[in-house]
Amino acid sequence: MSTKRKGPSAGKLALQGGSAGAERYVDVGDEKLFRVGEIARQTGKTTRAIRFYEEIGLVIPAGRTKGGFRQYDRSALVRIYWIDRLQQLGFSLPEIGEFLSALQEQERGPAAMHELRAFYSRKLIETRKTIKLMQALESELQESLTYLSGCRDCAPATPREACRGCAEEAHREHPQPALVAGVHSHG
């Protein structure tokens, strides 16, 4: 069941169809308001996560229904996406909350955007370093897989200890990659 404001000056909510507990949004003027379950479905988060975001001040409901259900506007979807992306960058929810609070303390838009730009610039540098590390790891994994493809030629009864100093033709040209050699070390 959804409710709709009949007009900007109506001030009265009208019920619009649906069964009890099935309301998915409330339409206030041109702005749809969503219940927590709908926000959860649209973002792929749990209702518990959405409520936790609210508890720590990351997401603020636009209002509540007469029955006390939280209602969120579309900006909550944007905020939850933003939170998700920052978490993917390695930030914890408390860190995101601290960052958001620091931004909101800025009284002037340009100062807040300068702070945001500096923050994203630092994260971009860190992300690029992480990408380079991941690319190096990808290269090492590929090198190891290439090396290990030569192991298919070993006799099935070859003891594992023989792998430490493998004399197979396929391995003579290239030393064991670190990701393979590390398995054989005693360390």
C-alpha positions as CSV (number, residue, x, y, z in Angstrom):
1,M,0.0,0.0,0.0
2,S,1.4,3.4,-0.8
3,T,0.3,6.8,0.2
4,K,0.2,9.9,-1.9
5,R,0.0,13.5,-1.0
6,K,-2.9,14.9,-3.1
7,G,-1.0,18.1,-3.9
8,P,1.6,20.5,-2.5
9,S,-0.9,22.1,-0.1
10,A,-3.1,19.1,0.6
11,G,-1.4,18.1,3.9
12,K,-3.4,14.8,3.9
13,L,-2.1,11.4,3.1
14,A,-4.3,9.1,1.0
15,L,-4.0,5.3,1.0
16,Q,-3.6,3.9,-2.5
17,G,-4.4,0.2,-2.9
18,G,-2.2,-2.8,-1.8
19,S,-2.5,-5.1,1.1
20,A,-1.3,-4.7,4.7
21,G,2.5,-5.0,4.8
22,A,2.9,-4.8,1.0
23,E,3.5,-1.1,0.7
24,R,6.6,-0.5,-1.3
25,Y,6.8,3.3,-1.5
26,V,5.1,6.5,-0.6
27,D,4.8,9.2,-3.2
28,V,5.1,12.7,-1.8
29,G,4.6,15.1,-4.6
30,D,7.0,14.0,-7.3
31,E,9.3,12.2,-4.9
32,K,8.9,8.5,-4.2
33,L,9.7,7.4,-0.7
34,F,10.8,3.8,-0.2
35,R,10.4,1.5,2.8
36,V,13.6,-0.1,4.2
37,G,12.8,-3.5,2.5
38,E,12.6,-1.8,-1.0
39,I,15.9,0.1,-0.4
40,A,17.5,-3.2,0.7
41,R,16.2,-5.0,-2.5
42,Q,17.4,-2.2,-4.8
43,T,20.9,-1.9,-3.2
44,G,21.5,-5.6,-2.5
45,K,22.0,-4.9,1.2
46,T,20.0,-6.4,4.1
47,T,17.4,-4.4,6.0
48,R,19.6,-4.9,9.0
49,A,22.5,-3.2,7.2
50,I,20.3,-0.3,6.2
51,R,19.1,0.1,9.8
52,F,22.7,-0.1,11.0
53,Y,23.7,2.7,8.5
54,E,21.0,4.8,10.0
55,E,22.1,4.0,13.6
56,I,25.6,5.3,12.9
57,G,24.4,8.3,10.9
58,L,25.4,7.3,7.4
59,V,21.8,7.2,6.0
60,I,18.9,9.3,7.3
61,P,15.3,8.4,6.5
62,A,13.3,11.1,4.8
63,G,10.4,10.4,7.2
64,R,8.2,7.7,8.7
65,T,4.7,6.5,7.8
66,K,1.9,7.0,10.3
67,G,2.6,3.4,11.3
68,G,6.2,4.3,12.1
69,F,7.9,2.6,9.1
70,R,11.0,4.3,7.9
71,Q,10.8,6.0,4.5
72,Y,13.8,6.8,2.4
73,D,14.1,9.0,-0.7
74,R,16.2,8.3,-3.8
75,S,19.2,10.0,-2.2
76,A,19.5,7.1,0.2
77,L,20.1,4.8,-2.8
78,V,22.9,7.1,-3.9
79,R,24.4,7.3,-0.4
80,I,24.3,3.5,0.0
81,Y,26.1,3.1,-3.4
82,W,28.7,5.6,-2.1
83,I,29.1,3.7,1.1
84,D,29.5,0.4,-0.8
85,R,32.2,1.9,-3.1
86,L,34.2,3.4,-0.2
87,Q,34.0,0.0,1.6
88,Q,35.4,-1.6,-1.6
89,L,38.2,1.0,-1.4
90,G,39.0,-0.5,2.0
91,F,37.2,1.9,4.4
92,S,35.4,0.7,7.5
93,L,32.0,2.1,8.3
94,P,33.4,4.1,11.2
95,E,36.0,5.6,8.9
96,I,33.3,6.5,6.4
97,G,31.2,8.1,9.2
98,E,34.2,10.1,10.4
99,F,34.9,11.3,6.8
100,L,31.3,12.2,6.2
101,S,31.1,14.1,9.5
102,A,34.3,16.0,8.6
103,L,32.8,17.0,5.2
104,Q,29.5,18.0,6.8
105,E,31.4,20.3,9.2
106,Q,32.5,22.4,6.3
107,E,30.3,25.4,6.1
108,R,31.2,26.3,2.6
109,G,30.6,24.1,-0.5
110,P,34.0,24.8,-2.1
111,A,35.8,23.9,1.1
112,A,33.9,20.7,1.4
113,M,34.5,19.8,-2.3
114,H,38.2,20.7,-1.9
115,E,38.3,18.2,1.0
116,L,36.5,15.6,-1.1
117,R,38.9,16.2,-4.0
118,A,41.9,15.8,-1.8
119,F,40.5,12.6,-0.3
120,Y,39.7,11.1,-3.7
121,S,43.1,12.1,-5.0
122,R,44.9,10.2,-2.2
123,K,42.6,7.2,-2.8
124,L,43.4,7.3,-6.5
125,I,47.1,7.1,-5.8
126,E,46.6,4.2,-3.4
127,T,44.3,2.5,-5.8
128,R,46.8,2.8,-8.6
129,K,49.5,1.3,-6.4
130,T,47.1,-1.6,-5.5
131,I,46.4,-2.1,-9.2
132,K,50.1,-2.3,-10.0
133,L,50.6,-4.8,-7.1
134,M,47.7,-6.9,-8.4
135,Q,49.1,-6.8,-12.0
136,A,52.4,-8.0,-10.6
137,L,50.7,-10.8,-8.8
138,E,48.7,-11.7,-11.9
139,S,52.0,-11.9,-13.8
140,E,53.5,-14.2,-11.1
141,L,50.4,-16.4,-11.1
142,Q,50.6,-16.7,-14.9
143,E,54.3,-17.5,-14.8
144,S,53.6,-20.1,-12.1
145,L,50.8,-21.7,-14.2
146,T,53.0,-21.8,-17.3
147,Y,55.7,-23.5,-15.3
148,L,53.3,-25.9,-13.7
149,S,51.9,-26.9,-17.1
150,G,55.3,-28.6,-17.6
151,C,54.6,-30.8,-14.6
152,R,52.1,-32.8,-16.6
153,D,55.0,-34.6,-18.2
154,C,56.3,-36.1,-14.9
155,A,55.9,-39.8,-14.2
156,P,52.9,-40.3,-11.8
157,A,55.2,-42.1,-9.3
158,T,57.7,-39.2,-9.0
159,P,58.1,-38.3,-5.4
160,R,57.2,-34.7,-4.4
161,E,60.8,-34.1,-3.1
162,A,62.0,-34.4,-6.7
163,C,60.0,-31.3,-7.6
164,R,62.5,-29.1,-5.6
165,G,65.2,-29.7,-8.2
166,C,63.1,-30.8,-11.2
167,A,65.1,-32.0,-14.1
168,E,62.2,-32.2,-16.6
169,E,62.9,-30.8,-20.0
170,A,60.1,-28.3,-19.8
171,H,61.6,-26.7,-16.6
172,R,65.3,-26.6,-17.6
173,E,65.0,-23.2,-19.4
174,H,63.2,-21.4,-16.6
175,P,63.9,-21.5,-12.8
176,Q,61.0,-22.2,-10.5
177,P,58.8,-19.1,-10.0
178,A,58.7,-18.0,-6.3
179,L,55.1,-19.1,-6.0
180,V,56.2,-22.6,-6.9
181,A,59.5,-22.6,-5.1
182,G,58.0,-21.5,-1.9
183,V,56.0,-24.7,-1.6
184,H,59.3,-26.7,-1.6
185,S,61.2,-24.6,0.9
186,H,61.6,-25.8,4.5
187,G,60.9,-22.4,6.0
